[in-house]
Amino acid sequence: MAQLHPGYVKTRMVNFGGMITPEEAAAGIAERVEALSLETTGGFWHSNGEVLSW
């Protein structure tokens, strides 16, 4: 199990003031999901690949 953060996404919730598009966020999350393994279990990942601290 891993936690994934989509990033600051341009959505109505933030008055479209985000830094990345929903498409970019989804692509980044898909990449992170593909890279998951037993070694990365328990991590907290940003959609850009950065490992975040708890």
Backbone as CSV, one residue per row, in Angstrom:
resi,resn,N_x,N_y,N_z,CA_x,CA_y,CA_z,C_x,C_y,C_z
1,MET,0.838,-1.170,0.000,0.000,0.000,0.000,0.886,1.237,0.000
2,ALA,0.544,2.199,-0.789,1.266,3.468,-0.846,0.251,4.603,-0.926
3,GLN,0.642,5.754,-0.463,-0.181,6.951,-0.567,0.323,7.773,-1.745
4,LEU,-0.599,8.308,-2.536,-0.230,9.100,-3.701,-0.845,10.490,-3.607
5,HIS,-0.031,11.499,-3.831,-0.474,12.892,-3.816,-0.501,13.371,-5.261
6,PRO,-1.628,13.872,-5.749,-1.707,14.271,-7.154,-0.964,15.560,-7.485
7,GLY,-0.643,16.354,-6.484,-0.027,17.657,-6.740,-1.083,18.748,-6.668
8,TYR,-0.683,19.978,-6.943,-1.581,21.132,-6.910,-2.215,21.242,-8.287
9,VAL,-3.390,20.668,-8.415,-4.044,20.484,-9.708,-5.004,21.636,-10.010
10,LYS,-5.009,22.082,-11.252,-5.902,23.144,-11.708,-7.334,22.614,-11.762
11,THR,-8.057,22.831,-10.682,-9.453,22.401,-10.596,-10.306,23.546,-10.080
12,ARG,-11.606,23.374,-10.184,-12.538,24.372,-9.686,-12.345,24.591,-8.181
13,MET,-11.970,23.509,-7.458,-11.805,23.597,-6.011,-10.776,24.662,-5.612
14,VAL,-9.758,24.888,-6.446,-8.739,25.897,-6.169,-8.839,27.055,-7.166
15,ASN,-10.047,27.255,-7.696,-10.305,28.327,-8.663,-9.339,28.265,-9.846
16,PHE,-9.004,27.053,-10.247,-8.114,26.772,-11.381,-6.743,27.419,-11.227
17,GLY,-6.312,27.605,-9.966,-5.018,28.221,-9.694,-3.897,27.219,-9.496
18,GLY,-4.122,25.954,-9.780,-3.105,24.936,-9.577,-1.925,25.067,-10.518
19,MET,-0.976,24.169,-10.333,0.255,24.218,-11.127,0.267,23.222,-12.285
20,ILE,-0.565,22.164,-12.206,-0.583,21.164,-13.269,-2.037,20.861,-13.653
21,THR,-2.209,20.356,-14.852,-3.546,20.009,-15.326,-3.982,18.663,-14.741
22,PRO,-5.272,18.416,-14.740,-5.739,17.104,-14.287,-5.118,15.958,-15.094
23,GLU,-4.912,16.173,-16.375,-4.303,15.149,-17.216,-2.867,14.853,-16.789
24,GLU,-2.109,15.907,-16.466,-0.732,15.719,-15.997,-0.711,14.986,-14.658
25,ALA,-1.626,15.344,-13.764,-1.704,14.675,-12.463,-2.036,13.195,-12.640
26,ALA,-2.999,12.900,-13.495,-3.401,11.508,-13.723,-2.259,10.703,-14.334
27,ALA,-1.537,11.302,-15.274,-0.405,10.605,-15.890,0.683,10.319,-14.857
28,GLY,0.954,11.279,-13.988,1.963,11.084,-12.948,1.561,9.998,-11.967
29,ILE,0.292,9.988,-11.584,-0.182,8.951,-10.663,-0.104,7.581,-11.326
30,ALA,-0.480,7.500,-12.596,-0.400,6.227,-13.311,1.050,5.718,-13.352
31,GLU,1.998,6.615,-13.570,3.419,6.229,-13.561,3.836,5.700,-12.197
32,ARG,3.406,6.390,-11.132,3.746,5.939,-9.778,3.144,4.571,-9.488
33,VAL,1.910,4.341,-9.905,1.260,3.046,-9.678,2.031,1.942,-10.404
34,GLU,2.441,2.205,-11.620,3.210,1.215,-12.388,4.541,0.888,-11.720
35,ALA,5.110,1.849,-11.009,6.422,1.653,-10.390,6.341,1.027,-8.997
36,LEU,5.140,0.837,-8.458,5.015,0.280,-7.112,5.511,-1.158,-7.053
37,SER,6.114,-1.483,-5.921,6.612,-2.837,-5.687,6.604,-3.091,-4.185
38,LEU,7.009,-4.262,-3.783,7.101,-4.550,-2.357,8.097,-3.622,-1.668
39,GLU,9.129,-3.194,-2.385,10.133,-2.313,-1.809,9.588,-0.907,-1.538
40,THR,8.571,-0.499,-2.271,8.025,0.856,-2.099,6.749,0.861,-1.258
41,THR,6.389,-0.263,-0.708,5.199,-0.334,0.130,5.344,0.606,1.320
42,GLY,4.277,1.317,1.623,4.273,2.212,2.769,4.797,3.602,2.478
43,GLY,5.152,3.883,1.238,5.672,5.199,0.894,4.573,6.213,0.637
44,PHE,4.943,7.477,0.627,4.043,8.575,0.313,4.661,9.299,-0.868
45,TRP,4.034,9.194,-2.017,4.614,9.665,-3.271,3.823,10.825,-3.860
46,HIS,4.544,11.808,-4.383,3.944,12.886,-5.165,3.830,12.361,-6.590
47,SER,2.892,12.880,-7.362,2.720,12.398,-8.735,3.946,12.657,-9.604
48,ASN,4.826,13.587,-9.195,6.032,13.842,-9.983,7.177,12.901,-9.645
49,GLY,6.927,11.950,-8.720,7.938,10.957,-8.365,8.667,11.253,-7.074
50,GLU,8.501,12.449,-6.542,9.156,12.820,-5.287,8.578,11.996,-4.136
51,VAL,9.460,11.520,-3.247,9.017,10.815,-2.053,8.782,11.860,-0.970
52,LEU,7.575,11.868,-0.433,7.205,12.833,0.594,7.342,12.210,1.965
53,SER,7.571,13.041,2.959,7.685,12.522,4.329,6.305,12.540,4.985
54,TRP,6.135,11.658,5.925,4.883,11.592,6.659,4.917,12.695,7.637
